[in-house]
Amino acid sequence: MANFKNLEMAPVVSSRDDILVKKGFLGLTNKVFYAPTQSPVDIMQIYYSAENSERIKRVLKAADVDLEQVVRSAGTVEKSGTGPFRLDVCLSQDGRFAAVQAFGYADLLYHPMTDIRIFNDAGAQAMKTLLKG
């Protein structure tokens, strides 16, 4: 599990009214919650191969109304231990909130490939379905 404060999208996510960030012991860790339901938010950095990155990018570029269909058509997207494509994810355990940003590896660093996408309710459930694979 990744550390929330090390995510590039942490300032954007934590500034939202529906997100609650509680500092842990000595301020070294943060616990993140989706405020409307008090659901804990899992923080993940997931790596994919270059072949699977195109399917993920298609999902992230989809309009909200098409998201569920695009996720179904993407099918199972295999994760890898490391890879040239990384997805930073904040996903509430109840599937009501998701924040996602894609990064590509170049010049020995991961660089943002997409803007931060925020999903609620049906969109967040669709992202949870995609990430289960």
Chimera marker file (.cmm) of the C-alpha trace (Angstrom):
<marker_set name="trace">
<marker id="1" x="0.000" y="0.000" z="0.000" r="1" g="1" b="0" radius="0.5"/>
<marker id="2" x="1.355" y="3.400" z="-0.992" r="1" g="1" b="0" radius="0.5"/>
<marker id="3" x="1.713" y="6.384" z="1.315" r="1" g="1" b="0" radius="0.5"/>
<marker id="4" x="-0.941" y="9.034" z="0.636" r="1" g="1" b="0" radius="0.5"/>
<marker id="5" x="1.295" y="12.021" z="1.276" r="1" g="1" b="0" radius="0.5"/>
<marker id="6" x="3.784" y="10.743" z="-1.343" r="1" g="1" b="0" radius="0.5"/>
<marker id="7" x="1.181" y="10.747" z="-4.127" r="1" g="1" b="0" radius="0.5"/>
<marker id="8" x="1.394" y="13.591" z="-6.602" r="1" g="1" b="0" radius="0.5"/>
<marker id="9" x="-2.386" y="13.940" z="-6.475" r="1" g="1" b="0" radius="0.5"/>
<marker id="10" x="-2.537" y="14.128" z="-2.646" r="1" g="1" b="0" radius="0.5"/>
<marker id="11" x="-2.971" y="17.939" z="-2.485" r="1" g="1" b="0" radius="0.5"/>
<marker id="12" x="-5.890" y="17.826" z="-4.944" r="1" g="1" b="0" radius="0.5"/>
<marker id="13" x="-7.621" y="14.904" z="-3.242" r="1" g="1" b="0" radius="0.5"/>
<marker id="14" x="-7.137" y="16.201" z="0.303" r="1" g="1" b="0" radius="0.5"/>
<marker id="15" x="-8.538" y="19.630" z="-0.633" r="1" g="1" b="0" radius="0.5"/>
<marker id="16" x="-11.932" y="18.113" z="-1.495" r="1" g="1" b="0" radius="0.5"/>
<marker id="17" x="-14.814" y="18.635" z="0.918" r="1" g="1" b="0" radius="0.5"/>
<marker id="18" x="-15.785" y="14.958" z="0.742" r="1" g="1" b="0" radius="0.5"/>
<marker id="19" x="-12.336" y="13.723" z="1.821" r="1" g="1" b="0" radius="0.5"/>
<marker id="20" x="-11.111" y="13.613" z="5.404" r="1" g="1" b="0" radius="0.5"/>
<marker id="21" x="-7.403" y="13.116" z="6.132" r="1" g="1" b="0" radius="0.5"/>
<marker id="22" x="-6.414" y="12.175" z="9.673" r="1" g="1" b="0" radius="0.5"/>
<marker id="23" x="-2.789" y="12.262" z="10.742" r="1" g="1" b="0" radius="0.5"/>
<marker id="24" x="-1.475" y="9.117" z="12.357" r="1" g="1" b="0" radius="0.5"/>
<marker id="25" x="1.156" y="8.527" z="15.013" r="1" g="1" b="0" radius="0.5"/>
<marker id="26" x="3.630" y="11.445" z="15.184" r="1" g="1" b="0" radius="0.5"/>
<marker id="27" x="2.258" y="12.707" z="11.864" r="1" g="1" b="0" radius="0.5"/>
<marker id="28" x="4.220" y="10.050" z="9.982" r="1" g="1" b="0" radius="0.5"/>
<marker id="29" x="1.179" y="8.447" z="8.389" r="1" g="1" b="0" radius="0.5"/>
<marker id="30" x="-2.160" y="9.622" z="7.117" r="1" g="1" b="0" radius="0.5"/>
<marker id="31" x="-5.489" y="7.844" z="7.111" r="1" g="1" b="0" radius="0.5"/>
<marker id="32" x="-7.887" y="8.938" z="4.410" r="1" g="1" b="0" radius="0.5"/>
<marker id="33" x="-11.682" y="8.628" z="4.576" r="1" g="1" b="0" radius="0.5"/>
<marker id="34" x="-14.548" y="9.345" z="2.214" r="1" g="1" b="0" radius="0.5"/>
<marker id="35" x="-16.482" y="11.709" z="4.513" r="1" g="1" b="0" radius="0.5"/>
<marker id="36" x="-20.118" y="11.100" z="3.391" r="1" g="1" b="0" radius="0.5"/>
<marker id="37" x="-19.929" y="7.406" z="4.315" r="1" g="1" b="0" radius="0.5"/>
<marker id="38" x="-16.869" y="7.441" z="6.634" r="1" g="1" b="0" radius="0.5"/>
<marker id="39" x="-15.408" y="4.696" z="4.437" r="1" g="1" b="0" radius="0.5"/>
<marker id="40" x="-11.624" y="4.264" z="4.569" r="1" g="1" b="0" radius="0.5"/>
<marker id="41" x="-9.822" y="5.085" z="1.328" r="1" g="1" b="0" radius="0.5"/>
<marker id="42" x="-7.214" y="2.619" z="0.079" r="1" g="1" b="0" radius="0.5"/>
<marker id="43" x="-4.124" y="4.157" z="-1.507" r="1" g="1" b="0" radius="0.5"/>
<marker id="44" x="-2.495" y="2.122" z="-4.278" r="1" g="1" b="0" radius="0.5"/>
<marker id="45" x="0.212" y="2.379" z="-6.889" r="1" g="1" b="0" radius="0.5"/>
<marker id="46" x="-0.422" y="-0.276" z="-9.512" r="1" g="1" b="0" radius="0.5"/>
<marker id="47" x="2.020" y="-1.121" z="-12.295" r="1" g="1" b="0" radius="0.5"/>
<marker id="48" x="1.117" y="-2.368" z="-15.776" r="1" g="1" b="0" radius="0.5"/>
<marker id="49" x="2.919" y="-3.444" z="-18.921" r="1" g="1" b="0" radius="0.5"/>
<marker id="50" x="2.955" y="-1.183" z="-21.975" r="1" g="1" b="0" radius="0.5"/>
<marker id="51" x="0.375" y="-3.422" z="-23.701" r="1" g="1" b="0" radius="0.5"/>
<marker id="52" x="-2.131" y="-2.983" z="-20.884" r="1" g="1" b="0" radius="0.5"/>
<marker id="53" x="-1.496" y="0.740" z="-20.546" r="1" g="1" b="0" radius="0.5"/>
<marker id="54" x="-3.514" y="1.539" z="-23.683" r="1" g="1" b="0" radius="0.5"/>
<marker id="55" x="-6.627" y="-0.107" z="-22.250" r="1" g="1" b="0" radius="0.5"/>
<marker id="56" x="-6.258" y="1.808" z="-18.989" r="1" g="1" b="0" radius="0.5"/>
<marker id="57" x="-5.737" y="5.119" z="-20.832" r="1" g="1" b="0" radius="0.5"/>
<marker id="58" x="-8.907" y="4.472" z="-22.862" r="1" g="1" b="0" radius="0.5"/>
<marker id="59" x="-10.857" y="4.044" z="-19.640" r="1" g="1" b="0" radius="0.5"/>
<marker id="60" x="-9.425" y="7.220" z="-18.111" r="1" g="1" b="0" radius="0.5"/>
<marker id="61" x="-10.262" y="9.239" z="-21.225" r="1" g="1" b="0" radius="0.5"/>
<marker id="62" x="-13.841" y="7.931" z="-21.433" r="1" g="1" b="0" radius="0.5"/>
<marker id="63" x="-16.740" y="10.257" z="-20.722" r="1" g="1" b="0" radius="0.5"/>
<marker id="64" x="-18.537" y="9.601" z="-17.451" r="1" g="1" b="0" radius="0.5"/>
<marker id="65" x="-21.671" y="8.369" z="-19.246" r="1" g="1" b="0" radius="0.5"/>
<marker id="66" x="-19.624" y="5.785" z="-21.219" r="1" g="1" b="0" radius="0.5"/>
<marker id="67" x="-17.370" y="4.696" z="-18.373" r="1" g="1" b="0" radius="0.5"/>
<marker id="68" x="-19.136" y="1.472" z="-17.364" r="1" g="1" b="0" radius="0.5"/>
<marker id="69" x="-19.269" y="0.259" z="-20.969" r="1" g="1" b="0" radius="0.5"/>
<marker id="70" x="-15.600" y="1.112" z="-21.591" r="1" g="1" b="0" radius="0.5"/>
<marker id="71" x="-14.572" y="-0.742" z="-18.408" r="1" g="1" b="0" radius="0.5"/>
<marker id="72" x="-16.543" y="-3.829" z="-19.528" r="1" g="1" b="0" radius="0.5"/>
<marker id="73" x="-14.884" y="-3.732" z="-22.947" r="1" g="1" b="0" radius="0.5"/>
<marker id="74" x="-11.418" y="-3.374" z="-21.358" r="1" g="1" b="0" radius="0.5"/>
<marker id="75" x="-11.887" y="-6.737" z="-19.667" r="1" g="1" b="0" radius="0.5"/>
<marker id="76" x="-9.300" y="-7.989" z="-17.213" r="1" g="1" b="0" radius="0.5"/>
<marker id="77" x="-6.175" y="-5.858" z="-17.151" r="1" g="1" b="0" radius="0.5"/>
<marker id="78" x="-3.217" y="-7.806" z="-15.802" r="1" g="1" b="0" radius="0.5"/>
<marker id="79" x="-1.066" y="-6.061" z="-13.200" r="1" g="1" b="0" radius="0.5"/>
<marker id="80" x="2.688" y="-6.474" z="-13.038" r="1" g="1" b="0" radius="0.5"/>
<marker id="81" x="5.259" y="-6.079" z="-10.261" r="1" g="1" b="0" radius="0.5"/>
<marker id="82" x="6.881" y="-3.177" z="-12.044" r="1" g="1" b="0" radius="0.5"/>
<marker id="83" x="6.397" y="-1.668" z="-15.430" r="1" g="1" b="0" radius="0.5"/>
<marker id="84" x="6.535" y="1.395" z="-17.644" r="1" g="1" b="0" radius="0.5"/>
<marker id="85" x="3.003" y="2.416" z="-16.684" r="1" g="1" b="0" radius="0.5"/>
<marker id="86" x="1.802" y="3.236" z="-13.169" r="1" g="1" b="0" radius="0.5"/>
<marker id="87" x="-1.656" y="4.049" z="-11.906" r="1" g="1" b="0" radius="0.5"/>
<marker id="88" x="-1.983" y="6.008" z="-8.653" r="1" g="1" b="0" radius="0.5"/>
<marker id="89" x="-5.346" y="5.263" z="-7.078" r="1" g="1" b="0" radius="0.5"/>
<marker id="90" x="-7.371" y="6.442" z="-4.088" r="1" g="1" b="0" radius="0.5"/>
<marker id="91" x="-10.387" y="4.136" z="-3.782" r="1" g="1" b="0" radius="0.5"/>
<marker id="92" x="-12.900" y="4.103" z="-0.949" r="1" g="1" b="0" radius="0.5"/>
<marker id="93" x="-13.614" y="0.639" z="0.404" r="1" g="1" b="0" radius="0.5"/>
<marker id="94" x="-17.349" y="1.101" z="-0.181" r="1" g="1" b="0" radius="0.5"/>
<marker id="95" x="-16.732" y="1.935" z="-3.866" r="1" g="1" b="0" radius="0.5"/>
<marker id="96" x="-18.342" y="5.382" z="-3.685" r="1" g="1" b="0" radius="0.5"/>
<marker id="97" x="-15.174" y="7.452" z="-4.399" r="1" g="1" b="0" radius="0.5"/>
<marker id="98" x="-12.156" y="7.015" z="-6.633" r="1" g="1" b="0" radius="0.5"/>
<marker id="99" x="-9.335" y="9.314" z="-7.716" r="1" g="1" b="0" radius="0.5"/>
<marker id="100" x="-7.003" y="8.037" z="-10.432" r="1" g="1" b="0" radius="0.5"/>
<marker id="101" x="-3.967" y="9.365" z="-12.301" r="1" g="1" b="0" radius="0.5"/>
<marker id="102" x="-1.751" y="7.553" z="-14.829" r="1" g="1" b="0" radius="0.5"/>
<marker id="103" x="2.035" y="7.899" z="-15.062" r="1" g="1" b="0" radius="0.5"/>
<marker id="104" x="4.529" y="6.761" z="-17.684" r="1" g="1" b="0" radius="0.5"/>
<marker id="105" x="8.180" y="5.936" z="-17.101" r="1" g="1" b="0" radius="0.5"/>
<marker id="106" x="10.720" y="8.074" z="-18.959" r="1" g="1" b="0" radius="0.5"/>
<marker id="107" x="14.100" y="9.570" z="-18.115" r="1" g="1" b="0" radius="0.5"/>
<marker id="108" x="14.345" y="7.427" z="-14.947" r="1" g="1" b="0" radius="0.5"/>
<marker id="109" x="11.154" y="8.953" z="-13.469" r="1" g="1" b="0" radius="0.5"/>
<marker id="110" x="7.402" y="8.461" z="-13.664" r="1" g="1" b="0" radius="0.5"/>
<marker id="111" x="5.695" y="11.437" z="-15.340" r="1" g="1" b="0" radius="0.5"/>
<marker id="112" x="1.938" y="12.199" z="-15.390" r="1" g="1" b="0" radius="0.5"/>
<marker id="113" x="0.220" y="10.971" z="-18.553" r="1" g="1" b="0" radius="0.5"/>
<marker id="114" x="-3.323" y="11.955" z="-17.593" r="1" g="1" b="0" radius="0.5"/>
<marker id="115" x="-5.011" y="14.516" z="-15.441" r="1" g="1" b="0" radius="0.5"/>
<marker id="116" x="-6.454" y="13.407" z="-12.116" r="1" g="1" b="0" radius="0.5"/>
<marker id="117" x="-9.891" y="11.858" z="-12.615" r="1" g="1" b="0" radius="0.5"/>
<marker id="118" x="-12.350" y="11.882" z="-9.737" r="1" g="1" b="0" radius="0.5"/>
<marker id="119" x="-15.228" y="9.398" z="-9.769" r="1" g="1" b="0" radius="0.5"/>
<marker id="120" x="-18.223" y="9.060" z="-7.475" r="1" g="1" b="0" radius="0.5"/>
<marker id="121" x="-20.846" y="6.346" z="-7.112" r="1" g="1" b="0" radius="0.5"/>
<marker id="122" x="-21.300" y="4.472" z="-10.450" r="1" g="1" b="0" radius="0.5"/>
<marker id="123" x="-18.005" y="5.757" z="-11.859" r="1" g="1" b="0" radius="0.5"/>
<marker id="124" x="-16.146" y="4.740" z="-8.710" r="1" g="1" b="0" radius="0.5"/>
<marker id="125" x="-17.771" y="1.286" z="-8.837" r="1" g="1" b="0" radius="0.5"/>
<marker id="126" x="-16.634" y="0.940" z="-12.455" r="1" g="1" b="0" radius="0.5"/>
<marker id="127" x="-13.064" y="1.802" z="-11.457" r="1" g="1" b="0" radius="0.5"/>
<marker id="128" x="-13.229" y="-0.697" z="-8.580" r="1" g="1" b="0" radius="0.5"/>
<marker id="129" x="-14.324" y="-3.364" z="-11.071" r="1" g="1" b="0" radius="0.5"/>
<marker id="130" x="-11.440" y="-2.510" z="-13.415" r="1" g="1" b="0" radius="0.5"/>
<marker id="131" x="-8.844" y="-2.579" z="-10.652" r="1" g="1" b="0" radius="0.5"/>
<marker id="132" x="-9.944" y="-5.990" z="-9.287" r="1" g="1" b="0" radius="0.5"/>
<marker id="133" x="-8.330" y="-7.722" z="-12.269" r="1" g="1" b="0" radius="0.5"/>
<link id1="1" id2="2" r="1" g="1" b="0" radius="0.2"/>
<link id1="2" id2="3" r="1" g="1" b="0" radius="0.2"/>
<link id1="3" id2="4" r="1" g="1" b="0" radius="0.2"/>
<link id1="4" id2="5" r="1" g="1" b="0" radius="0.2"/>
<link id1="5" id2="6" r="1" g="1" b="0" radius="0.2"/>
<link id1="6" id2="7" r="1" g="1" b="0" radius="0.2"/>
<link id1="7" id2="8" r="1" g="1" b="0" radius="0.2"/>
<link id1="8" id2="9" r="1" g="1" b="0" radius="0.2"/>
<link id1="9" id2="10" r="1" g="1" b="0" radius="0.2"/>
<link id1="10" id2="11" r="1" g="1" b="0" radius="0.2"/>
<link id1="11" id2="12" r="1" g="1" b="0" radius="0.2"/>
<link id1="12" id2="13" r="1" g="1" b="0" radius="0.2"/>
<link id1="13" id2="14" r="1" g="1" b="0" radius="0.2"/>
<link id1="14" id2="15" r="1" g="1" b="0" radius="0.2"/>
<link id1="15" id2="16" r="1" g="1" b="0" radius="0.2"/>
<link id1="16" id2="17" r="1" g="1" b="0" radius="0.2"/>
<link id1="17" id2="18" r="1" g="1" b="0" radius="0.2"/>
<link id1="18" id2="19" r="1" g="1" b="0" radius="0.2"/>
<link id1="19" id2="20" r="1" g="1" b="0" radius="0.2"/>
<link id1="20" id2="21" r="1" g="1" b="0" radius="0.2"/>
<link id1="21" id2="22" r="1" g="1" b="0" radius="0.2"/>
<link id1="22" id2="23" r="1" g="1" b="0" radius="0.2"/>
<link id1="23" id2="24" r="1" g="1" b="0" radius="0.2"/>
<link id1="24" id2="25" r="1" g="1" b="0" radius="0.2"/>
<link id1="25" id2="26" r="1" g="1" b="0" radius="0.2"/>
<link id1="26" id2="27" r="1" g="1" b="0" radius="0.2"/>
<link id1="27" id2="28" r="1" g="1" b="0" radius="0.2"/>
<link id1="28" id2="29" r="1" g="1" b="0" radius="0.2"/>
<link id1="29" id2="30" r="1" g="1" b="0" radius="0.2"/>
<link id1="30" id2="31" r="1" g="1" b="0" radius="0.2"/>
<link id1="31" id2="32" r="1" g="1" b="0" radius="0.2"/>
<link id1="32" id2="33" r="1" g="1" b="0" radius="0.2"/>
<link id1="33" id2="34" r="1" g="1" b="0" radius="0.2"/>
<link id1="34" id2="35" r="1" g="1" b="0" radius="0.2"/>
<link id1="35" id2="36" r="1" g="1" b="0" radius="0.2"/>
<link id1="36" id2="37" r="1" g="1" b="0" radius="0.2"/>
<link id1="37" id2="38" r="1" g="1" b="0" radius="0.2"/>
<link id1="38" id2="39" r="1" g="1" b="0" radius="0.2"/>
<link id1="39" id2="40" r="1" g="1" b="0" radius="0.2"/>
<link id1="40" id2="41" r="1" g="1" b="0" radius="0.2"/>
<link id1="41" id2="42" r="1" g="1" b="0" radius="0.2"/>
<link id1="42" id2="43" r="1" g="1" b="0" radius="0.2"/>
<link id1="43" id2="44" r="1" g="1" b="0" radius="0.2"/>
<link id1="44" id2="45" r="1" g="1" b="0" radius="0.2"/>
<link id1="45" id2="46" r="1" g="1" b="0" radius="0.2"/>
<link id1="46" id2="47" r="1" g="1" b="0" radius="0.2"/>
<link id1="47" id2="48" r="1" g="1" b="0" radius="0.2"/>
<link id1="48" id2="49" r="1" g="1" b="0" radius="0.2"/>
<link id1="49" id2="50" r="1" g="1" b="0" radius="0.2"/>
<link id1="50" id2="51" r="1" g="1" b="0" radius="0.2"/>
<link id1="51" id2="52" r="1" g="1" b="0" radius="0.2"/>
<link id1="52" id2="53" r="1" g="1" b="0" radius="0.2"/>
<link id1="53" id2="54" r="1" g="1" b="0" radius="0.2"/>
<link id1="54" id2="55" r="1" g="1" b="0" radius="0.2"/>
<link id1="55" id2="56" r="1" g="1" b="0" radius="0.2"/>
<link id1="56" id2="57" r="1" g="1" b="0" radius="0.2"/>
<link id1="57" id2="58" r="1" g="1" b="0" radius="0.2"/>
<link id1="58" id2="59" r="1" g="1" b="0" radius="0.2"/>
<link id1="59" id2="60" r="1" g="1" b="0" radius="0.2"/>
<link id1="60" id2="61" r="1" g="1" b="0" radius="0.2"/>
<link id1="61" id2="62" r="1" g="1" b="0" radius="0.2"/>
<link id1="62" id2="63" r="1" g="1" b="0" radius="0.2"/>
<link id1="63" id2="64" r="1" g="1" b="0" radius="0.2"/>
<link id1="64" id2="65" r="1" g="1" b="0" radius="0.2"/>
<link id1="65" id2="66" r="1" g="1" b="0" radius="0.2"/>
<link id1="66" id2="67" r="1" g="1" b="0" radius="0.2"/>
<link id1="67" id2="68" r="1" g="1" b="0" radius="0.2"/>
<link id1="68" id2="69" r="1" g="1" b="0" radius="0.2"/>
<link id1="69" id2="70" r="1" g="1" b="0" radius="0.2"/>
<link id1="70" id2="71" r="1" g="1" b="0" radius="0.2"/>
<link id1="71" id2="72" r="1" g="1" b="0" radius="0.2"/>
<link id1="72" id2="73" r="1" g="1" b="0" radius="0.2"/>
<link id1="73" id2="74" r="1" g="1" b="0" radius="0.2"/>
<link id1="74" id2="75" r="1" g="1" b="0" radius="0.2"/>
<link id1="75" id2="76" r="1" g="1" b="0" radius="0.2"/>
<link id1="76" id2="77" r="1" g="1" b="0" radius="0.2"/>
<link id1="77" id2="78" r="1" g="1" b="0" radius="0.2"/>
<link id1="78" id2="79" r="1" g="1" b="0" radius="0.2"/>
<link id1="79" id2="80" r="1" g="1" b="0" radius="0.2"/>
<link id1="80" id2="81" r="1" g="1" b="0" radius="0.2"/>
<link id1="81" id2="82" r="1" g="1" b="0" radius="0.2"/>
<link id1="82" id2="83" r="1" g="1" b="0" radius="0.2"/>
<link id1="83" id2="84" r="1" g="1" b="0" radius="0.2"/>
<link id1="84" id2="85" r="1" g="1" b="0" radius="0.2"/>
<link id1="85" id2="86" r="1" g="1" b="0" radius="0.2"/>
<link id1="86" id2="87" r="1" g="1" b="0" radius="0.2"/>
<link id1="87" id2="88" r="1" g="1" b="0" radius="0.2"/>
<link id1="88" id2="89" r="1" g="1" b="0" radius="0.2"/>
<link id1="89" id2="90" r="1" g="1" b="0" radius="0.2"/>
<link id1="90" id2="91" r="1" g="1" b="0" radius="0.2"/>
<link id1="91" id2="92" r="1" g="1" b="0" radius="0.2"/>
<link id1="92" id2="93" r="1" g="1" b="0" radius="0.2"/>
<link id1="93" id2="94" r="1" g="1" b="0" radius="0.2"/>
<link id1="94" id2="95" r="1" g="1" b="0" radius="0.2"/>
<link id1="95" id2="96" r="1" g="1" b="0" radius="0.2"/>
<link id1="96" id2="97" r="1" g="1" b="0" radius="0.2"/>
<link id1="97" id2="98" r="1" g="1" b="0" radius="0.2"/>
<link id1="98" id2="99" r="1" g="1" b="0" radius="0.2"/>
<link id1="99" id2="100" r="1" g="1" b="0" radius="0.2"/>
<link id1="100" id2="101" r="1" g="1" b="0" radius="0.2"/>
<link id1="101" id2="102" r="1" g="1" b="0" radius="0.2"/>
<link id1="102" id2="103" r="1" g="1" b="0" radius="0.2"/>
<link id1="103" id2="104" r="1" g="1" b="0" radius="0.2"/>
<link id1="104" id2="105" r="1" g="1" b="0" radius="0.2"/>
<link id1="105" id2="106" r="1" g="1" b="0" radius="0.2"/>
<link id1="106" id2="107" r="1" g="1" b="0" radius="0.2"/>
<link id1="107" id2="108" r="1" g="1" b="0" radius="0.2"/>
<link id1="108" id2="109" r="1" g="1" b="0" radius="0.2"/>
<link id1="109" id2="110" r="1" g="1" b="0" radius="0.2"/>
<link id1="110" id2="111" r="1" g="1" b="0" radius="0.2"/>
<link id1="111" id2="112" r="1" g="1" b="0" radius="0.2"/>
<link id1="112" id2="113" r="1" g="1" b="0" radius="0.2"/>
<link id1="113" id2="114" r="1" g="1" b="0" radius="0.2"/>
<link id1="114" id2="115" r="1" g="1" b="0" radius="0.2"/>
<link id1="115" id2="116" r="1" g="1" b="0" radius="0.2"/>
<link id1="116" id2="117" r="1" g="1" b="0" radius="0.2"/>
<link id1="117" id2="118" r="1" g="1" b="0" radius="0.2"/>
<link id1="118" id2="119" r="1" g="1" b="0" radius="0.2"/>
<link id1="119" id2="120" r="1" g="1" b="0" radius="0.2"/>
<link id1="120" id2="121" r="1" g="1" b="0" radius="0.2"/>
<link id1="121" id2="122" r="1" g="1" b="0" radius="0.2"/>
<link id1="122" id2="123" r="1" g="1" b="0" radius="0.2"/>
<link id1="123" id2="124" r="1" g="1" b="0" radius="0.2"/>
<link id1="124" id2="125" r="1" g="1" b="0" radius="0.2"/>
<link id1="125" id2="126" r="1" g="1" b="0" radius="0.2"/>
<link id1="126" id2="127" r="1" g="1" b="0" radius="0.2"/>
<link id1="127" id2="128" r="1" g="1" b="0" radius="0.2"/>
<link id1="128" id2="129" r="1" g="1" b="0" radius="0.2"/>
<link id1="129" id2="130" r="1" g="1" b="0" radius="0.2"/>
<link id1="130" id2="131" r="1" g="1" b="0" radius="0.2"/>
<link id1="131" id2="132" r="1" g="1" b="0" radius="0.2"/>
<link id1="132" id2="133" r="1" g="1" b="0" radius="0.2"/>
</marker_set>
